[in-house]
């Protein structure tokens, strides 16, 4: 994974990206410029620049999830300590 000049990884943890009924396992990276999801079984990474994020919130009652909305689509991530992750992302917006 290549980072831009002056880009730093601030947080990294295993996570799942929810697509319909499927949960895609991978690693979630938060840098000082964007959110990156690297699936375990695929080479194509999902990159969401903070400037493209229109809304971020926690959803779910029992199992908390992070919902990120951009102009193009919505993404739902599952990982541990989701409140901390949402707070970190919001600090960069």
Residue frames as a rotation matrix with the C-alpha (Angstrom) as fourth column:
UNK 1
0.589 0.808 0.000 0.00
0.808 -0.589 0.000 0.00
0.000 0.000 -1.000 0.00
UNK 2
-0.517 -0.760 0.394 1.48
0.770 -0.614 -0.173 3.30
0.374 0.214 0.903 -1.09
UNK 3
0.340 0.564 -0.753 0.78
0.811 -0.581 -0.069 6.49
-0.476 -0.587 -0.655 0.81
UNK 4
0.727 -0.048 0.685 0.94
0.402 -0.779 -0.481 10.05
0.557 0.625 -0.547 -0.44
UNK 5
-0.416 -0.891 0.184 3.74
0.421 -0.368 -0.829 12.37
0.806 -0.268 0.528 0.61
UNK 6
-0.826 -0.015 0.563 3.29
-0.445 -0.595 -0.669 13.44
0.345 -0.803 0.485 4.27
UNK 7
0.312 0.944 -0.108 0.49
-0.682 0.302 0.666 10.86
0.661 -0.134 0.738 4.75
UNK 8
-0.766 -0.570 0.298 0.67
-0.590 0.440 -0.677 8.84
0.255 -0.694 -0.673 7.98
UNK 9
-0.143 0.694 -0.706 -1.23
0.208 0.718 0.664 5.77
0.968 -0.052 -0.247 9.20
UNK 10
-0.412 0.096 0.906 -3.03
-0.757 -0.590 -0.281 6.83
0.508 -0.801 0.316 12.37
UNK 11
-0.057 0.502 0.863 -4.99
-0.762 0.537 -0.363 3.62
-0.645 -0.678 0.352 13.06
UNK 12
-0.397 -0.073 -0.915 -5.08
-0.742 0.613 0.273 0.02
0.540 0.787 -0.297 11.74
UNK 13
-0.516 0.263 0.815 -7.28
-0.557 0.620 -0.552 -2.94
-0.651 -0.739 -0.173 12.67
UNK 14
-0.946 0.275 0.170 -9.08
0.323 0.762 0.561 -5.92
0.024 0.586 -0.810 11.21
UNK 15
-0.479 0.829 -0.290 -12.58
-0.499 -0.529 -0.687 -5.04
-0.723 -0.184 0.666 10.02
UNK 16
-0.479 0.437 0.762 -15.43
0.749 0.655 0.095 -6.20
-0.458 0.616 -0.641 7.82
UNK 17
-0.841 0.328 -0.431 -17.04
-0.489 -0.801 0.345 -4.23
-0.232 0.501 0.834 5.01
UNK 18
-0.339 0.809 0.480 -20.73
0.283 0.574 -0.769 -5.04
-0.897 -0.125 -0.424 4.73
UNK 19
-0.808 0.170 -0.563 -22.12
-0.585 -0.343 0.735 -5.36
-0.068 0.924 0.377 1.21
UNK 20
0.027 0.895 -0.445 -25.74
-0.621 0.364 0.694 -6.46
0.783 0.258 0.566 1.31
UNK 21
0.930 0.328 0.164 -25.76
-0.339 0.597 0.727 -9.71
0.141 -0.732 0.667 3.29
UNK 22
0.544 -0.801 -0.248 -22.03
0.581 0.573 -0.578 -10.31
0.605 0.170 0.778 2.73
UNK 23
0.894 -0.442 -0.070 -19.29
-0.229 -0.585 0.778 -9.32
-0.385 -0.680 -0.624 5.15
UNK 24
0.712 -0.702 -0.017 -15.95
0.178 0.204 -0.963 -8.87
0.679 0.683 0.270 3.43
UNK 25
0.793 -0.454 -0.407 -13.04
0.469 0.028 0.883 -9.41
-0.389 -0.891 0.235 5.86
UNK 26
0.397 -0.716 0.574 -10.00
0.545 -0.319 -0.775 -7.17
0.738 0.621 0.264 5.62
UNK 27
-0.272 -0.560 -0.782 -7.97
0.938 -0.335 -0.086 -4.46
-0.214 -0.758 0.617 7.30
UNK 28
0.752 0.543 0.374 -9.15
0.579 -0.815 0.018 -0.92
0.314 0.203 -0.927 7.88
UNK 29
-0.404 -0.890 -0.212 -6.53
0.915 -0.391 -0.104 1.83
0.009 -0.236 0.972 7.84
UNK 30
0.851 0.525 -0.020 -7.14
0.525 -0.851 -0.004 5.44
-0.019 -0.007 -1.000 8.82
UNK 31
-0.288 -0.935 0.207 -4.54
0.931 -0.323 -0.167 7.92
0.223 0.144 0.964 7.67
UNK 32
-0.455 0.093 -0.885 -4.43
0.415 -0.858 -0.303 11.65
-0.788 -0.505 0.352 8.18
UNK 33
-0.782 0.137 -0.609 -6.03
-0.534 -0.650 0.540 12.05
-0.322 0.747 0.581 4.70
UNK 34
-0.106 0.750 -0.652 -8.30
-0.839 0.284 0.464 9.10
0.533 0.597 0.600 4.01
UNK 35
0.180 0.271 0.946 -9.82
-0.676 0.733 -0.081 5.80
-0.715 -0.624 0.315 5.06
UNK 36
-0.298 -0.350 -0.888 -8.50
-0.887 0.446 0.122 2.67
0.354 0.823 -0.444 3.31
UNK 37
0.451 0.415 0.790 -10.04
-0.620 0.783 -0.058 -0.82
-0.642 -0.464 0.610 3.38
UNK 38
-0.384 -0.648 -0.658 -7.82
-0.906 0.401 0.134 -3.64
0.177 0.648 -0.741 2.14
UNK 39
0.704 0.708 0.048 -9.77
-0.708 0.696 0.115 -6.91
0.048 -0.115 0.992 1.64
UNK 40
0.103 -0.665 0.739 -8.02
-0.510 0.603 0.613 -10.15
-0.854 -0.440 -0.278 2.59
UNK 41
0.003 -0.010 1.000 -8.94
0.470 0.883 0.007 -12.00
-0.883 0.470 0.008 -0.61
UNK 42
0.734 0.252 0.631 -8.77
0.679 -0.302 -0.669 -9.25
0.022 0.919 -0.393 -3.22
UNK 43
-0.332 -0.943 0.034 -6.12
0.943 -0.330 0.049 -6.85
-0.035 0.049 0.998 -4.45
UNK 44
-0.254 0.292 0.922 -8.42
0.392 -0.841 0.374 -3.88
0.884 0.456 0.099 -5.01
UNK 45
-0.706 -0.052 -0.706 -8.46
0.696 -0.235 -0.679 -1.50
-0.131 -0.970 0.203 -2.06
UNK 46
0.412 0.842 0.348 -11.30
0.782 -0.523 0.339 0.85
0.468 0.132 -0.874 -1.19
UNK 47
-0.709 -0.646 -0.283 -10.10
0.705 -0.640 -0.305 4.40
0.016 -0.416 0.909 -0.56
UNK 48
0.474 0.859 0.195 -12.38
0.795 -0.512 0.324 7.11
0.378 0.001 -0.926 0.81
UNK 49
-0.618 -0.674 0.405 -10.90
0.459 -0.727 -0.510 10.59
0.639 -0.129 0.759 1.06
UNK 50
-0.542 0.391 -0.743 -12.09
0.731 -0.215 -0.647 12.59
-0.413 -0.895 -0.169 4.04
UNK 51
-0.833 0.208 -0.513 -13.14
-0.339 -0.924 0.175 15.41
-0.437 0.320 0.841 1.70
UNK 52
-0.708 0.561 -0.429 -15.62
-0.304 0.306 0.902 13.00
0.638 0.769 -0.046 0.04
UNK 53
-0.678 0.449 -0.582 -17.35
0.708 0.612 -0.353 12.00
0.198 -0.651 -0.733 3.29
UNK 54
-0.399 0.653 0.644 -20.75
-0.149 -0.739 0.657 13.67
0.905 0.166 0.392 3.64
UNK 55
0.457 0.574 0.679 -21.89
-0.813 -0.040 0.581 11.85
0.360 -0.818 0.449 6.78
UNK 56
-0.493 -0.538 -0.684 -20.45
-0.093 0.814 -0.573 9.43
0.865 -0.219 -0.451 9.32
UNK 57
0.041 0.550 0.834 -22.40
-0.963 -0.202 0.181 7.86
0.268 -0.810 0.521 12.16
UNK 58
-0.944 -0.253 0.211 -22.79
-0.316 0.875 -0.368 4.81
-0.092 -0.414 -0.906 14.35
UNK 59
-0.011 0.957 -0.290 -25.71
-0.884 0.126 0.450 2.52
0.467 0.262 0.845 13.54
UNK 60
-0.128 0.068 -0.989 -27.08
0.092 0.994 0.056 -0.63
0.987 -0.084 -0.134 15.16
UNK 61
0.618 0.446 0.648 -28.32
-0.604 -0.258 0.754 -1.37
0.504 -0.857 0.110 18.66
UNK 62
0.922 -0.273 0.273 -26.50
-0.003 0.702 0.712 -4.51
-0.386 -0.657 0.647 19.76
UNK 63
0.120 -0.889 0.442 -23.71
0.882 0.300 0.364 -4.71
-0.457 0.346 0.819 17.18
UNK 64
0.537 0.036 -0.843 -22.46
-0.044 -0.997 -0.071 -1.19
-0.843 0.075 -0.533 16.49
UNK 65
0.157 -0.433 0.888 -21.37
0.959 0.281 -0.033 -0.38
-0.235 0.856 0.460 12.95
UNK 66
-0.368 -0.326 -0.871 -19.86
0.090 -0.945 0.315 2.67
-0.926 0.037 0.377 11.26
UNK 67
0.399 0.554 0.730 -21.85
0.844 0.088 -0.528 4.07
-0.357 0.828 -0.433 8.35
UNK 68
-0.489 -0.599 -0.634 -20.04
0.161 -0.776 0.610 6.41
-0.858 0.196 0.475 5.95
UNK 69
0.557 0.712 0.428 -21.95
0.642 -0.043 -0.765 8.24
-0.526 0.701 -0.481 3.24
UNK 70
-0.691 -0.667 -0.279 -20.35
0.243 -0.578 0.779 9.84
-0.681 0.471 0.561 0.19
UNK 71
-0.241 0.604 -0.759 -21.99
-0.807 -0.559 -0.189 11.34
-0.539 0.567 0.623 -2.90
UNK 72
-0.504 -0.057 -0.862 -21.64
-0.741 0.540 0.399 8.00
0.443 0.840 -0.314 -4.72
UNK 73
0.140 0.513 -0.847 -22.70
0.035 0.852 0.522 5.43
0.989 -0.103 0.102 -2.09
UNK 74
0.537 0.059 0.842 -22.84
-0.823 -0.185 0.538 4.32
0.187 -0.981 -0.051 1.52
UNK 75
-0.173 -0.674 -0.718 -20.35
-0.191 0.738 -0.647 2.03
0.966 0.025 -0.257 3.26
UNK 76
0.768 0.393 0.506 -20.85
-0.582 0.099 0.807 0.05
0.267 -0.914 0.305 6.46
UNK 77
-0.196 -0.913 -0.357 -17.85
-0.344 0.405 -0.847 -1.16
0.918 -0.043 -0.394 8.47
UNK 78
0.925 0.380 -0.004 -17.75
-0.155 0.387 0.909 -3.48
0.347 -0.840 0.417 11.46
UNK 79
-0.090 -0.967 -0.237 -14.77
0.172 0.219 -0.960 -3.46
0.981 -0.127 0.147 13.82
UNK 80
0.130 0.065 -0.989 -13.92
0.976 0.170 0.139 -3.30
0.177 -0.983 -0.041 17.52
UNK 81
-0.313 -0.237 -0.920 -14.08
0.655 -0.755 -0.028 0.02
-0.688 -0.612 0.391 19.37
UNK 82
-0.125 0.324 0.938 -16.23
0.957 -0.208 0.200 1.59
0.260 0.923 -0.284 16.67
UNK 83
0.858 0.451 -0.248 -16.92
0.507 -0.821 0.262 4.72
-0.085 -0.350 -0.933 18.76
UNK 84
0.227 -0.871 -0.435 -13.19
0.164 -0.406 0.899 5.50
-0.960 -0.276 0.051 18.85
UNK 85
-0.513 -0.395 0.762 -12.91
0.770 0.181 0.612 4.94
-0.379 0.901 0.212 15.10
UNK 86
0.342 0.727 0.596 -15.80
0.875 -0.477 0.080 7.30
0.342 0.494 -0.799 14.33
UNK 87
0.845 -0.069 -0.531 -14.34
0.270 -0.801 0.534 9.92
-0.462 -0.594 -0.658 16.68
UNK 88
-0.184 -0.983 -0.017 -10.92
0.359 -0.083 0.929 9.66
-0.915 0.165 0.369 14.98
UNK 89
-0.389 0.094 0.917 -12.42
0.921 0.000 0.390 10.03
0.037 0.996 -0.087 11.48
UNK 90
0.671 0.727 0.146 -14.56
0.710 -0.687 0.157 12.98
0.215 -0.002 -0.977 12.59
UNK 91
0.496 -0.555 -0.668 -11.45
0.321 -0.597 0.735 14.69
-0.807 -0.579 -0.118 13.96
UNK 92
-0.610 -0.759 0.226 -10.06
0.456 -0.103 0.884 14.81
-0.648 0.643 0.409 10.40
UNK 93
-0.039 0.680 0.732 -13.24
0.992 -0.061 0.109 16.15
0.119 0.731 -0.672 8.74
